Amino acid sequence: MIVATTNDLPGYRIVKTLGVVRGITVRSRSVLGNIGGALQSMFGGNISVYTNLAETARQEAYDLMIRHAQAMGADAVVAMRYDANEIMDGITEVLAYGTAVTIAAA
């Protein structure tokens, strides 16, 4: 599966557009994660507890998007994007989305 943030794929032509695909996950911080994050924030710099949470959420949303594209019979996803929204304090929705396509060598 090829995934690109661009609208086209150099070396390939889009044969068929299958439609929008998405993967969504909703994550929350744990009490221990909040304590760890608060401790790390006292020293400044990267707060790895939250970085890991964000990366895990993005990867899960990405994987779900890929599964959605595969279920539609896609070879690739173009115009891929991420979006995130805080639903409530400490609970975040992460969405990966794009356009599922079938491709052929140019």
C-alpha positions as a Markdown table, in Angstrom:
| # | Residue | x | y | z |
|---|---|---|---|---|
| 1 | Met | 0.0 | 0.0 | 0.0 |
| 2 | Ile | 1.4 | 3.3 | -1.0 |
| 3 | Val | 0.3 | 6.3 | 1.1 |
| 4 | Ala | 1.1 | 9.9 | 0.0 |
| 5 | Thr | 0.2 | 13.3 | 1.2 |
| 6 | Thr | 0.3 | 14.5 | -2.5 |
| 7 | Asn | -2.6 | 14.3 | -4.9 |
| 8 | Asp | -0.6 | 12.1 | -7.4 |
| 9 | Leu | 2.1 | 9.5 | -7.3 |
| 10 | Pro | 5.1 | 10.0 | -9.6 |
| 11 | Gly | 5.7 | 7.0 | -11.7 |
| 12 | Tyr | 2.1 | 5.9 | -11.4 |
| 13 | Arg | -1.3 | 6.9 | -12.8 |
| 14 | Ile | -4.5 | 6.7 | -10.9 |
| 15 | Val | -6.8 | 4.3 | -12.6 |
| 16 | Lys | -9.8 | 4.6 | -10.4 |
| 17 | Thr | -10.8 | 6.7 | -7.4 |
| 18 | Leu | -12.6 | 4.6 | -4.8 |
| 19 | Gly | -13.5 | 7.3 | -2.3 |
| 20 | Val | -12.6 | 8.7 | 1.1 |
| 21 | Val | -11.0 | 6.3 | 3.6 |
| 22 | Arg | -10.5 | 7.0 | 7.3 |
| 23 | Gly | -9.2 | 5.6 | 10.5 |
| 24 | Ile | -10.3 | 7.1 | 13.8 |
| 25 | Thr | -9.2 | 6.5 | 17.4 |
| 26 | Val | -10.0 | 8.1 | 20.6 |
| 27 | Arg | -7.4 | 8.1 | 23.3 |
| 28 | Ser | -7.2 | 9.3 | 26.9 |
| 29 | Arg | -4.3 | 10.0 | 29.2 |
| 30 | Ser | -4.1 | 7.7 | 32.2 |
| 31 | Val | -3.6 | 9.0 | 35.8 |
| 32 | Leu | -0.1 | 7.6 | 35.8 |
| 33 | Gly | 0.6 | 9.2 | 32.4 |
| 34 | Asn | -0.6 | 12.6 | 33.8 |
| 35 | Ile | 1.6 | 12.3 | 36.8 |
| 36 | Gly | 4.6 | 11.3 | 34.6 |
| 37 | Gly | 3.8 | 14.2 | 32.2 |
| 38 | Ala | 3.6 | 16.7 | 35.1 |
| 39 | Leu | 6.9 | 15.5 | 36.4 |
| 40 | Gln | 8.6 | 15.8 | 33.0 |
| 41 | Ser | 7.1 | 19.2 | 32.4 |
| 42 | Met | 8.8 | 20.5 | 35.5 |
| 43 | Phe | 12.2 | 20.0 | 33.8 |
| 44 | Gly | 11.1 | 21.3 | 30.3 |
| 45 | Gly | 11.9 | 19.8 | 27.0 |
| 46 | Asn | 10.1 | 16.9 | 25.3 |
| 47 | Ile | 7.4 | 15.3 | 27.4 |
| 48 | Ser | 7.9 | 11.7 | 26.2 |
| 49 | Val | 4.8 | 10.3 | 27.9 |
| 50 | Tyr | 2.6 | 12.6 | 25.8 |
| 51 | Thr | 4.8 | 12.2 | 22.7 |
| 52 | Asn | 4.4 | 8.4 | 22.9 |
| 53 | Leu | 0.6 | 8.7 | 23.4 |
| 54 | Ala | 0.3 | 11.0 | 20.3 |
| 55 | Glu | 2.5 | 8.7 | 18.2 |
| 56 | Thr | 0.5 | 5.6 | 19.3 |
| 57 | Ala | -2.8 | 7.4 | 18.5 |
| 58 | Arg | -1.6 | 8.5 | 15.0 |
| 59 | Gln | -0.2 | 5.0 | 14.2 |
| 60 | Glu | -3.5 | 3.4 | 15.2 |
| 61 | Ala | -5.6 | 5.8 | 13.1 |
| 62 | Tyr | -3.2 | 5.3 | 10.2 |
| 63 | Asp | -3.4 | 1.5 | 10.4 |
| 64 | Leu | -7.2 | 1.7 | 10.5 |
| 65 | Met | -7.2 | 3.9 | 7.5 |
| 66 | Ile | -5.0 | 1.4 | 5.6 |
| 67 | Arg | -7.4 | -1.4 | 6.5 |
| 68 | His | -10.3 | 0.6 | 5.3 |
| 69 | Ala | -8.5 | 1.3 | 2.0 |
| 70 | Gln | -7.6 | -2.4 | 1.6 |
| 71 | Ala | -11.2 | -3.4 | 2.2 |
| 72 | Met | -12.2 | -1.1 | -0.7 |
| 73 | Gly | -9.7 | -2.8 | -3.0 |
| 74 | Ala | -7.2 | 0.2 | -3.1 |
| 75 | Asp | -3.6 | 0.0 | -4.0 |
| 76 | Ala | -2.8 | 3.5 | -2.6 |
| 77 | Val | -4.1 | 6.4 | -0.6 |
| 78 | Val | -3.5 | 9.9 | -1.9 |
| 79 | Ala | -4.0 | 13.3 | -0.2 |
| 80 | Met | -3.6 | 11.7 | 3.2 |
| 81 | Arg | -4.0 | 13.9 | 6.2 |
| 82 | Tyr | -4.2 | 13.8 | 10.0 |
| 83 | Asp | -6.6 | 15.7 | 12.2 |
| 84 | Ala | -6.9 | 15.7 | 16.0 |
| 85 | Asn | -9.5 | 17.2 | 18.3 |
| 86 | Glu | -9.8 | 17.3 | 22.0 |
| 87 | Ile | -13.3 | 15.8 | 22.8 |
| 88 | Met | -13.0 | 16.7 | 26.5 |
| 89 | Asp | -10.2 | 17.3 | 28.9 |
| 90 | Gly | -7.6 | 14.5 | 28.4 |
| 91 | Ile | -9.6 | 12.7 | 25.7 |
| 92 | Thr | -8.4 | 13.2 | 22.1 |
| 93 | Glu | -9.7 | 12.0 | 18.8 |
| 94 | Val | -7.2 | 11.4 | 16.0 |
| 95 | Leu | -8.3 | 10.9 | 12.5 |
| 96 | Ala | -6.3 | 9.7 | 9.5 |
| 97 | Tyr | -8.0 | 10.2 | 6.1 |
| 98 | Gly | -7.3 | 10.3 | 2.4 |
| 99 | Thr | -8.6 | 9.2 | -0.9 |
| 100 | Ala | -8.4 | 5.5 | -1.8 |
| 101 | Val | -7.3 | 4.8 | -5.4 |
| 102 | Thr | -6.2 | 2.0 | -7.6 |
| 103 | Ile | -3.0 | 2.7 | -9.6 |
| 104 | Ala | -0.9 | 1.4 | -12.5 |
| 105 | Ala | 2.7 | 2.0 | -13.6 |
| 106 | Ala | 2.9 | 5.1 | -15.8 |
